Amino acid sequence: MLEAFSSGDIRSAEAPLLDAGHGDALMQRAAHGLFGVVLGLLRDAGRGTYGATAVVLAGSGNNGADALYAGERLLRRGVGATAVLMADRVHDAALEAFTRAGGTSVRLADAADIAALAAHAAAADILLDGILGTGARGGLRGTSADFVRAFDAAAGPRTARSTIVVACDVPSGIGVDTGRVDGPVLAADATVTFGAAKPGLLIGAGAVAAGELNVVAIGLDLSGFTPAARSLQGSDAAALLRLPGAHDQKYSRGVLGVAAGSALYPGAAALAVGAALATGVGMVRYLGPEAVAALVHQRNPEVVASTGSIAEAQSQAWLVGPGAVDDDDQRRRAIDAMASGLPVVVDAGALAAVPDRVGPQVILTPHAGELRELLAARGVDVERADIEAEPAHFALRAAESTGATVLLKGYTTVVAAPSGALFVQADATPWLSTAGSGDTLAGILGALTATLAEDDGAADRVGVAPTDLWAAIAAAGALIHGRAGQLAARSGPVVVSGLPGPIRAVVADLVEERRLAATT
């Protein structure tokens, strides 16, 4: 599991080492890790070190020094390097080492033409961003902001530029703890962060700006600190799965009740049910209009369907809401399911029916617009753009106000538990931004909640507190959904109705990963 710690906790963990006089050692470890990642990126791009060029953007803090020391190492491997000193004051020893190795430097404040200097950086093979670090407050300002804008104009979009941009600890311009971006940001192809990941590298626009994330250990002891955010890896999702045993039958493997679809949107039910079955569940009971049940049966005849009530359909968990629009019976079922005390995944049309307080076993799955409406109903006036800028903050606020687990959809999926625990998943592909994608995610989540509803060992297997199990389950669902989308996108644009095949393949891979882990 990838754990991210706040900038304040990182500084607190560094303090004993700095007080003991180990500051230079920490800096050299960071620089060496940064240097190693840069070598790998050059190699992957088919470029050698001799004859390659690098530009180091050195700010006044330790990140600027880390970047200069990494530049020194590149110089000694035959890379031609220039340092652009972005502040009036930089780390003297690091600049001296860089210069002694053959590097040249120029102060941004003395540059006659910022655009020309930015164009020089845009022509380099490597650009090391050491402008701002974890201690920075606010975004880029003044001439640093001007330089980044000029670099973007000269280099072009990240997907088209030839320069490999590597952020030192964090991309300059992001909110280190929030991922918020206000103003220009130097978007990286890769970020090399030190000691531990920072939340802003996992969340929202900060995650987009970070690119490929590399964590370099520098000897910090963070065992006494609580992670600000966590991200499940494949091994975590694999450990969480409940695998069938020799004595299982359809009821013990989990029964998922689904109240989805309506005359207006019948396909949502079929998509959700198909995804649930592909994830693995003992039985699906469908409740809803007969015409929708007929569509479900065309794709999955094994589903048990009726027009009955929640009380009449025994299940271990419920999925309510996908496509359930302008249907009073489906609304009643959603309300009854949330009152049952069972785990419930609440999506789309059922979100407006969420009562004032529920338990953490109720997983709400809004997008930013739906979360705005959910918060507005509880007296919180916020714009959709604000939620998209700080998704973790508002997901946590919704979880606190409702008592539910809140999965906020987006480029990075944010899952907030009412305890304050936060999970962030960035497994999806933009190709999943298509109609019906949320229905398949809801089906995956429904299957996981049904199979794990009575699994007392699930929290221990994934290494979370029992109170945060439902958030971990939601994160695992986002991981499976994202990986299935990536797999499907290898063949071209994603057609959501075809996702059950990739979902089954992803689950099979996770099961194999778990088997291999058990034998090693």
C-alpha positions as CSV (number, residue, x, y, z in Angstrom):
1,M,0.0,0.0,0.0
2,L,1.3,3.4,-0.9
3,E,1.1,5.8,2.0
4,A,1.3,9.6,1.7
5,F,2.1,11.8,4.6
6,S,1.4,15.5,5.1
7,S,4.2,18.0,4.5
8,G,4.1,18.9,8.2
9,D,4.6,15.2,9.2
10,I,7.5,14.9,6.7
11,R,9.2,17.9,8.3
12,S,8.6,16.5,11.8
13,A,10.2,13.2,10.7
14,E,13.2,15.0,9.3
15,A,13.7,17.2,12.3
16,P,15.6,14.6,14.5
17,L,17.9,13.8,11.7
18,L,18.6,17.5,10.9
19,D,19.1,18.2,14.6
20,A,21.7,15.3,14.7
21,G,23.6,16.9,11.8
22,H,22.5,14.5,9.1
23,G,21.1,17.2,6.8
24,D,23.8,16.8,4.2
25,A,23.4,13.0,4.2
26,L,19.7,13.3,3.6
27,M,20.3,15.7,0.7
28,Q,22.8,13.4,-0.9
29,R,20.5,10.4,-0.7
30,A,17.7,12.4,-2.3
31,A,20.0,13.7,-5.0
32,H,21.3,10.1,-5.7
33,G,17.8,8.8,-6.0
34,L,16.8,11.6,-8.4
35,F,19.9,11.0,-10.5
36,G,19.1,7.3,-10.8
37,V,15.5,8.0,-12.0
38,V,16.8,10.5,-14.5
39,L,19.3,7.9,-15.9
40,G,16.4,5.4,-16.3
41,L,14.3,7.9,-18.1
42,L,17.1,8.8,-20.5
43,R,17.6,5.1,-21.1
44,D,13.9,4.4,-21.7
45,A,13.8,7.3,-24.2
46,G,16.7,5.8,-26.1
47,R,19.1,8.6,-25.1
48,G,22.5,8.2,-23.6
49,T,24.2,10.5,-21.2
50,Y,27.2,11.6,-23.3
51,G,26.1,14.5,-25.4
52,A,22.8,14.9,-23.6
53,T,21.8,18.2,-22.1
54,A,20.1,19.1,-18.9
55,V,18.7,22.3,-17.3
56,V,18.4,22.5,-13.5
57,L,15.8,24.9,-12.1
58,A,17.1,25.6,-8.6
59,G,15.0,27.4,-6.0
60,S,16.1,28.6,-2.6
61,G,15.1,25.6,-0.6
62,N,16.5,22.1,-0.2
63,N,14.8,20.9,-3.3
64,G,16.9,23.3,-5.3
65,A,20.0,21.8,-3.7
66,D,18.8,18.3,-4.4
67,A,18.4,19.2,-8.0
68,L,21.9,20.8,-8.2
69,Y,23.5,17.8,-6.6
70,A,21.7,15.5,-9.1
71,G,22.9,17.8,-11.9
72,E,26.5,17.5,-10.6
73,R,26.2,13.7,-10.9
74,L,24.8,14.1,-14.5
75,L,27.7,16.3,-15.4
76,R,30.2,13.7,-14.2
77,R,28.4,11.2,-16.6
78,G,29.0,13.4,-19.6
79,V,25.7,15.4,-19.6
80,G,26.1,19.1,-20.4
81,A,24.1,21.0,-17.7
82,T,23.0,24.6,-17.0
83,A,21.5,25.8,-13.8
84,V,18.8,28.5,-13.8
85,L,18.9,30.1,-10.3
86,M,15.2,30.9,-9.7
87,A,15.8,32.8,-6.5
88,D,18.2,35.4,-5.1
89,R,19.6,32.8,-2.7
90,V,20.4,29.2,-3.4
91,H,22.3,26.4,-1.6
92,D,25.9,27.6,-1.8
93,A,27.6,24.1,-1.4
94,A,25.3,22.5,-4.0
95,L,25.9,25.3,-6.5
96,E,29.7,25.1,-5.9
97,A,29.6,21.3,-6.5
98,F,27.6,21.8,-9.7
99,T,30.0,24.4,-11.0
100,R,33.1,22.5,-10.0
101,A,31.8,19.5,-12.1
102,G,31.6,21.8,-15.1
103,G,28.1,23.2,-15.0
104,T,27.2,26.8,-15.8
105,S,24.6,28.9,-14.2
106,V,22.5,32.0,-14.8
107,R,20.2,33.9,-12.4
108,L,16.7,34.3,-13.6
109,A,16.6,37.8,-12.2
110,D,19.5,38.8,-14.4
111,A,18.1,37.2,-17.6
112,A,17.5,39.8,-20.3
113,D,15.0,37.6,-22.1
114,I,13.0,35.0,-20.0
115,A,11.4,33.6,-23.2
116,A,14.8,32.9,-24.7
117,L,16.0,31.2,-21.5
118,A,12.8,29.1,-21.4
119,A,13.3,28.1,-25.0
120,H,16.8,26.9,-24.1
121,A,15.3,24.8,-21.3
122,A,12.7,23.5,-23.8
123,A,15.5,22.3,-26.1
124,A,17.2,20.3,-23.4
125,D,16.9,16.5,-23.0
126,I,16.2,16.8,-19.2
127,L,14.7,19.5,-17.1
128,L,15.0,19.1,-13.3
129,D,12.3,21.1,-11.5
130,G,13.7,22.2,-8.1
131,I,11.9,25.5,-7.8
132,L,9.6,24.9,-4.9
133,G,9.5,22.1,-2.3
134,T,7.2,20.8,0.4
135,G,7.6,24.0,2.5
136,A,6.2,26.2,-0.2
137,R,2.9,28.1,0.4
138,G,0.9,29.1,-2.6
139,G,1.7,28.6,-6.3
140,L,4.4,30.0,-8.5
141,R,4.7,33.8,-8.6
142,G,6.6,36.5,-10.3
143,T,9.4,35.7,-12.7
144,S,9.2,32.0,-11.8
145,A,5.6,31.9,-13.0
146,D,6.6,33.8,-16.1
147,F,9.4,31.3,-16.8
148,V,7.0,28.3,-16.5
149,R,4.5,30.0,-18.8
150,A,7.3,30.7,-21.3
151,F,8.6,27.1,-21.1
152,D,5.1,25.7,-21.7
153,A,4.7,28.0,-24.8
154,A,8.1,26.8,-26.1
155,A,7.9,23.1,-25.3
156,G,4.3,22.5,-26.2
157,P,1.9,20.0,-24.6
158,R,3.4,17.4,-22.3
159,T,2.4,14.6,-24.7
160,A,4.2,16.2,-27.6
161,R,7.3,17.8,-26.0
162,S,10.8,16.3,-26.4
163,T,12.1,17.5,-23.0
164,I,11.7,15.1,-20.2
165,V,10.6,17.1,-17.1
166,V,11.4,15.6,-13.8
167,A,10.0,17.1,-10.6
168,C,12.2,17.1,-7.5
169,D,9.9,16.1,-4.6
170,V,6.8,17.8,-6.0
171,P,5.9,19.6,-9.3
172,S,6.3,23.3,-8.6
173,G,2.9,25.0,-8.4
174,I,0.8,22.2,-6.8
175,G,-0.7,22.2,-3.3
176,V,1.5,19.7,-1.6
177,D,-1.2,18.5,0.8
178,T,-4.2,19.1,-1.4
179,G,-3.2,18.6,-5.1
180,R,-4.9,22.0,-5.8
181,V,-3.4,24.0,-8.7
182,D,-4.0,27.7,-8.9
183,G,-2.0,29.4,-11.7
184,P,0.9,27.9,-13.7
185,V,2.4,24.6,-12.8
186,L,5.4,22.8,-14.2
187,A,3.7,19.5,-15.2
188,A,6.2,16.6,-14.9
189,D,6.7,13.5,-16.9
190,A,7.9,11.9,-13.6
191,T,8.2,13.0,-10.0
192,V,10.8,11.8,-7.6
193,T,9.6,12.4,-4.1
194,F,11.7,11.8,-1.0
195,G,10.9,10.0,2.2
196,A,7.3,9.3,1.4
197,A,4.6,10.3,-1.1
198,K,2.8,13.6,-0.4
199,P,-1.0,13.7,-0.7
200,G,-0.9,16.3,-3.4
201,L,0.9,13.9,-5.7
202,L,-2.1,11.5,-5.5
203,I,-5.0,13.8,-5.7
204,G,-6.8,15.6,-8.5
205,A,-4.8,18.1,-10.6
206,G,-1.7,17.4,-8.5
207,A,-1.7,13.8,-9.6
208,V,-2.0,14.8,-13.2
209,A,0.9,17.2,-12.9
210,A,3.1,14.6,-11.1
211,G,3.2,12.1,-13.9
212,E,4.9,8.8,-13.0
213,L,5.5,8.8,-9.3
214,N,8.8,7.5,-7.8
215,V,9.4,7.4,-4.0
216,V,13.0,7.4,-2.8
217,A,13.7,6.3,0.8
218,I,16.0,8.6,2.6
219,G,15.8,7.1,6.1
220,L,12.8,8.9,7.6
221,D,10.9,7.1,10.4
222,L,7.2,7.7,9.8
223,S,5.9,4.9,12.0
224,G,4.5,7.4,14.5
225,F,2.5,9.3,12.0
226,T,-0.9,8.6,10.4
227,P,-1.0,8.6,6.6
228,A,-2.9,11.5,5.2
229,A,-3.9,9.3,2.2
230,R,-3.3,5.8,1.0
231,S,-3.5,4.1,-2.4
232,L,-4.1,0.4,-2.8
233,Q,-1.7,-1.6,-4.9
234,G,-2.6,-4.8,-6.8
235,S,-1.4,-6.9,-3.9
236,D,-3.7,-5.1,-1.5
237,A,-6.8,-5.6,-3.7
238,A,-5.8,-9.2,-4.2
239,A,-5.5,-9.8,-0.4
240,L,-9.0,-8.2,0.1
241,L,-10.8,-10.6,-2.3
242,R,-12.8,-13.3,-0.7
243,L,-12.0,-16.5,-2.7
244,P,-14.5,-19.4,-2.8
245,G,-13.6,-22.5,-0.9
246,A,-14.6,-26.2,-1.1
247,H,-17.5,-25.8,1.2
248,D,-19.0,-22.7,-0.4
249,Q,-22.3,-22.5,-2.2
250,K,-24.1,-19.6,-3.9
251,Y,-25.5,-18.1,-0.7
252,S,-22.2,-18.2,1.2
253,R,-20.4,-16.6,-1.7
254,G,-22.5,-13.5,-1.3
255,V,-25.9,-12.5,-2.6
256,L,-26.1,-9.0,-4.1
257,G,-29.5,-7.3,-4.5
258,V,-29.7,-4.8,-7.3
259,A,-32.5,-2.1,-7.6
260,A,-31.4,-0.3,-10.7
261,G,-32.7,0.8,-14.0
262,S,-36.0,2.3,-15.0
263,A,-38.2,2.8,-18.1
264,L,-36.0,5.8,-19.0
265,Y,-32.7,4.1,-18.4
266,P,-33.0,0.3,-18.6
267,G,-29.4,-0.3,-19.8
268,A,-27.9,0.9,-16.5
269,A,-29.2,-2.2,-14.7
270,A,-27.8,-4.5,-17.3
271,L,-24.4,-2.8,-17.1
272,A,-24.3,-2.9,-13.3
273,V,-25.4,-6.6,-13.1
274,G,-22.9,-7.7,-15.8
275,A,-20.0,-6.0,-13.9
276,A,-21.1,-7.5,-10.6
277,L,-21.2,-11.0,-12.0
278,A,-17.8,-10.5,-13.7
279,T,-16.3,-9.5,-10.4
280,G,-17.5,-12.6,-8.7
281,V,-20.6,-13.1,-6.5
282,G,-22.7,-16.1,-5.6
283,M,-26.1,-14.7,-6.8
284,V,-27.6,-11.5,-8.0
285,R,-31.2,-10.7,-7.2
286,Y,-32.7,-8.0,-9.4
287,L,-35.6,-5.9,-8.3
288,G,-37.3,-3.6,-10.8
289,P,-39.6,-3.2,-13.8
290,E,-40.3,-6.4,-15.7
291,A,-39.1,-4.8,-19.0
292,V,-35.8,-4.0,-17.4
293,A,-35.5,-7.5,-15.9
294,A,-36.1,-8.9,-19.4
295,L,-33.1,-6.9,-20.7
296,V,-31.0,-8.1,-17.8
297,H,-32.0,-11.7,-18.6
298,Q,-31.0,-11.3,-22.3
299,R,-27.4,-10.8,-21.1
300,N,-27.4,-12.8,-17.8
301,P,-30.1,-15.4,-17.5
302,E,-28.7,-16.6,-14.2
303,V,-30.0,-13.5,-12.4
304,V,-33.0,-14.0,-10.2
305,A,-35.5,-11.2,-10.9
306,S,-38.7,-9.9,-9.3
307,T,-40.8,-6.8,-8.8
308,G,-40.9,-7.3,-5.0
309,S,-39.6,-5.3,-2.1
310,I,-36.2,-5.1,-0.3
311,A,-37.6,-7.0,2.7
312,E,-38.7,-9.9,0.5
313,A,-35.4,-10.3,-1.3
314,Q,-32.7,-11.7,1.1
315,S,-29.3,-10.4,0.3
316,Q,-26.0,-9.7,1.9
317,A,-25.6,-6.3,0.3
318,W,-27.5,-3.9,-2.0
319,L,-26.8,-1.8,-5.0
320,V,-29.3,1.0,-5.6
321,G,-29.7,3.9,-8.0
322,P,-28.0,3.3,-11.4
323,G,-30.5,4.5,-14.0
324,A,-33.3,4.6,-11.4
325,V,-34.9,7.9,-12.5
326,D,-38.5,9.0,-12.2
327,D,-39.4,5.6,-10.7
328,D,-41.2,5.7,-7.3
329,D,-40.8,2.0,-6.7
330,Q,-37.1,2.1,-7.2
331,R,-36.8,5.2,-5.0
332,R,-38.7,3.2,-2.2
333,R,-36.4,0.3,-2.6
334,A,-33.3,2.6,-2.3
335,I,-34.7,4.1,0.9
336,D,-35.5,0.7,2.3
337,A,-32.1,-0.7,1.4
338,M,-30.3,2.2,3.2
339,A,-32.5,1.6,6.3
340,S,-31.8,-2.2,6.3
341,G,-28.4,-1.9,8.1
342,L,-26.8,-3.9,5.3
343,P,-23.9,-2.7,3.1
344,V,-25.4,-0.6,0.3
345,V,-23.8,1.0,-2.7
346,V,-25.7,4.2,-3.5
347,D,-25.3,5.6,-7.0
348,A,-26.8,8.1,-9.3
349,G,-30.6,8.3,-9.0
350,A,-30.6,7.1,-5.3
351,L,-28.2,9.8,-4.0
352,A,-31.0,12.3,-3.5
353,A,-32.7,9.8,-1.2
354,V,-29.8,9.5,1.3
355,P,-31.1,10.2,4.8
356,D,-29.4,12.6,7.2
357,R,-27.2,10.0,8.8
358,V,-26.2,6.5,7.7
359,G,-23.3,4.2,8.6
360,P,-19.9,3.6,6.9
361,Q,-21.2,0.4,5.3
362,V,-23.2,2.8,3.0
363,I,-21.0,3.7,0.1
364,L,-22.0,6.8,-1.9
365,T,-20.6,7.2,-5.4
366,P,-21.2,10.7,-6.6
367,H,-19.4,12.7,-9.3
368,A,-18.5,16.3,-8.5
369,G,-21.9,17.6,-9.6
370,E,-23.8,15.1,-7.5
371,L,-21.6,15.8,-4.5
372,R,-22.4,19.5,-4.8
373,E,-26.1,18.6,-4.6
374,L,-25.5,16.2,-1.7
375,L,-23.7,18.9,0.3
376,A,-26.2,21.6,-0.7
377,A,-28.9,19.5,0.9
378,R,-26.9,19.6,4.1
379,G,-26.4,23.4,4.1
380,V,-23.0,23.5,2.4
381,D,-23.0,25.9,-0.6
382,V,-20.1,25.0,-2.9
383,E,-19.5,25.1,-6.6
384,R,-18.6,22.1,-8.7
385,A,-15.3,23.7,-9.7
386,D,-14.3,24.0,-6.0
387,I,-15.0,20.3,-5.5
388,E,-12.9,19.4,-8.6
389,A,-10.1,21.7,-7.3
390,E,-10.0,20.0,-3.9
391,P,-11.8,16.7,-4.2
392,A,-10.3,15.2,-1.0
393,H,-11.5,18.0,1.2
394,F,-15.1,17.9,0.0
395,A,-15.2,14.1,0.0
396,L,-14.1,14.0,3.6
397,R,-16.6,16.7,4.4
398,A,-19.4,14.7,2.9
399,A,-18.3,11.6,4.7
400,E,-18.3,13.5,8.0
401,S,-21.7,15.0,7.5
402,T,-23.5,11.8,6.3
403,G,-21.6,9.1,8.2
404,A,-21.2,7.3,4.9
405,T,-18.2,6.2,3.0
406,V,-17.9,8.6,0.0
407,L,-16.3,7.6,-3.3
408,L,-15.9,10.7,-5.4
409,K,-15.4,9.9,-9.1
410,G,-12.8,11.8,-11.1
411,Y,-9.5,11.4,-12.9
412,T,-8.3,10.2,-9.5
413,T,-10.9,8.5,-7.5
414,V,-11.1,9.7,-3.9
415,V,-12.6,7.6,-1.2
416,A,-13.3,9.2,2.2
417,A,-14.3,7.3,5.3
418,P,-16.2,9.0,8.1
419,S,-13.2,8.3,10.4
420,G,-11.2,10.7,8.3
421,A,-9.2,8.0,6.5
422,L,-8.6,8.8,2.8
423,F,-7.9,6.5,-0.1
424,V,-6.9,7.7,-3.6
425,Q,-6.8,5.6,-6.7
426,A,-5.3,6.7,-10.1
427,D,-5.8,3.5,-12.0
428,A,-8.2,4.6,-14.6
429,T,-7.7,5.6,-18.2
430,P,-9.4,8.7,-19.8
431,W,-11.1,6.2,-22.2
432,L,-13.4,5.3,-19.3
433,S,-15.0,8.8,-19.5
434,T,-18.0,7.5,-21.2
435,A,-21.7,6.8,-20.6
436,G,-22.3,3.8,-18.4
437,S,-18.9,3.7,-16.9
438,G,-20.3,4.6,-13.5
439,D,-22.8,1.8,-13.7
440,T,-20.0,-0.8,-14.2
441,L,-18.1,0.7,-11.2
442,A,-21.2,0.4,-9.1
443,G,-21.6,-3.2,-10.1
444,I,-18.0,-4.0,-9.1
445,L,-18.5,-2.3,-5.8
446,G,-21.8,-4.1,-5.2
447,A,-20.1,-7.5,-5.8
448,L,-17.2,-6.7,-3.4
449,T,-19.5,-5.6,-0.6
450,A,-21.7,-8.7,-0.9
451,T,-18.8,-11.1,-0.9
452,L,-17.1,-9.3,2.0
453,A,-20.1,-8.4,4.1
454,E,-19.6,-11.3,6.4
455,D,-15.9,-11.7,6.0
456,D,-14.4,-11.0,9.5
457,G,-10.8,-11.3,8.3
458,A,-11.0,-8.8,5.4
459,A,-9.8,-5.7,7.3
460,D,-6.7,-7.6,8.7
461,R,-5.8,-9.0,5.2
462,V,-5.7,-5.5,3.7
463,G,-4.1,-3.9,6.8
464,V,-6.8,-1.3,7.7
465,A,-8.9,-0.6,10.8
466,P,-12.3,-2.3,10.8
467,T,-13.9,1.1,10.7
468,D,-12.2,1.8,7.4
469,L,-12.9,-1.5,5.7
470,W,-15.7,-0.1,3.5
471,A,-13.4,2.6,2.3
472,A,-10.7,0.1,1.4
473,I,-13.4,-2.0,-0.4
474,A,-14.4,1.1,-2.4
475,A,-10.8,1.8,-3.3
476,A,-10.4,-1.8,-4.4
477,G,-13.4,-1.5,-6.6
478,A,-11.9,1.7,-8.2
479,L,-8.7,-0.2,-8.8
480,I,-10.4,-3.1,-10.6
481,H,-12.6,-0.8,-12.6
482,G,-9.6,1.3,-13.7
483,R,-7.4,-1.6,-14.6
484,A,-10.3,-3.2,-16.6
485,G,-10.6,0.1,-18.5
486,Q,-6.9,0.1,-19.2
487,L,-7.0,-3.4,-20.5
488,A,-10.0,-2.7,-22.7
489,A,-8.4,0.5,-24.1
490,R,-5.5,-1.6,-25.5
491,S,-8.0,-2.5,-28.3
492,G,-9.2,1.0,-28.9
493,P,-12.0,3.1,-27.4
494,V,-13.7,1.5,-24.5
495,V,-17.2,0.2,-25.1
496,V,-18.7,-0.1,-21.6
497,S,-21.0,-3.0,-22.4
498,G,-17.9,-5.0,-23.2
499,L,-16.2,-4.4,-19.8
500,P,-17.2,-7.7,-18.1
501,G,-14.5,-9.6,-20.0
502,P,-11.7,-7.2,-18.9
503,I,-13.1,-7.1,-15.4
504,R,-12.9,-10.9,-15.2
505,A,-9.4,-10.8,-16.5
506,V,-8.3,-8.3,-13.9
507,V,-9.8,-10.3,-11.1
508,A,-8.1,-13.4,-12.4
509,D,-4.8,-11.5,-12.4
510,L,-5.3,-10.4,-8.8
511,V,-6.2,-14.0,-7.8
512,E,-3.0,-15.2,-9.4
513,E,-1.0,-12.5,-7.7
514,R,-2.4,-13.6,-4.3
515,R,-1.6,-17.2,-5.1
516,L,2.0,-16.4,-5.9
517,A,2.3,-14.2,-2.8
518,A,1.1,-17.1,-0.7
519,T,3.8,-19.4,-2.1
520,T,6.8,-17.1,-1.7
